[in-house]
Amino acid sequence: MSQEEQIQQTRRKIFEELTKIVDPEIGVSIMELELIDKVDIDSGKIKVDLHLTSPFCPAVFGFKIAQDVRDNIYKLPGVEGVNVNVSNHFMADAINKQVNESKYPSKPDAA
């Protein structure tokens, strides 16, 4: 498999995971809400840029969404690190700092 094919396969898996993440306030997938702005893949390092439903979305929901994005993507095979960048929110800096400095979840055992 070429490197480009691997990147596309990883991208598909990332978007499958993102589809599973639901905005806890309104119960709709963050993909349906079009909250993901950009996904960069670079040798196992993933960067996700996203925005929340409004600049004043309750911070607790913003933290939950950003943490779920980071943790769900990190659990994918071949992913070595994930950086989440929330923008256009009154607590964006605090959300980004807390989420990106938090401990990674353990990866599922390889079968």
Solvent accessible surface area in square Angstrom, and as a share of the most:
residue,aa,sasa,rsa
1,M,149,0.67
2,S,58,0.37
3,Q,122,0.54
4,E,103,0.46
5,E,94,0.42
6,Q,95,0.42
7,I,46,0.23
8,Q,73,0.32
9,Q,65,0.29
10,T,33,0.19
11,R,71,0.26
12,R,144,0.53
13,K,69,0.29
14,I,0,0.00
15,F,61,0.26
16,E,105,0.47
17,E,28,0.13
18,L,0,0.00
19,T,74,0.43
20,K,133,0.56
21,I,5,0.03
22,V,69,0.40
23,D,1,0.00
24,P,59,0.37
25,E,89,0.40
26,I,92,0.46
27,G,54,0.52
28,V,49,0.28
29,S,11,0.07
30,I,0,0.00
31,M,54,0.24
32,E,132,0.59
33,L,52,0.26
34,E,134,0.60
35,L,5,0.03
36,I,28,0.14
37,D,82,0.42
38,K,110,0.47
39,V,8,0.05
40,D,57,0.30
41,I,29,0.15
42,D,100,0.52
43,S,88,0.57
44,G,14,0.14
45,K,113,0.48
46,I,4,0.02
47,K,84,0.36
48,V,0,0.00
49,D,27,0.14
50,L,0,0.00
51,H,55,0.25
52,L,6,0.03
53,T,61,0.36
54,S,45,0.29
55,P,56,0.35
56,F,156,0.65
57,C,5,0.03
58,P,55,0.34
59,A,23,0.18
60,V,102,0.59
61,F,53,0.22
62,G,0,0.00
63,F,41,0.17
64,K,101,0.43
65,I,1,0.00
66,A,0,0.00
67,Q,43,0.19
68,D,33,0.17
69,V,0,0.00
70,R,6,0.02
71,D,30,0.15
72,N,37,0.19
73,I,0,0.00
74,Y,33,0.12
75,K,86,0.36
76,L,20,0.10
77,P,102,0.64
78,G,64,0.62
79,V,3,0.02
80,E,111,0.50
81,G,9,0.08
82,V,8,0.05
83,N,67,0.34
84,V,1,0.00
85,N,53,0.27
86,V,3,0.02
87,S,47,0.30
88,N,110,0.56
89,H,16,0.07
90,F,115,0.48
91,M,63,0.28
92,A,14,0.11
93,D,121,0.63
94,A,42,0.33
95,I,0,0.00
96,N,26,0.14
97,K,126,0.53
98,Q,109,0.48
99,V,1,0.01
100,N,40,0.20
101,E,123,0.55
102,S,36,0.23
103,K,185,0.78
104,Y,71,0.27
105,P,34,0.22
106,S,99,0.64
107,K,77,0.32
108,P,91,0.57
109,D,139,0.72
110,A,107,0.83
111,A,155,1.20
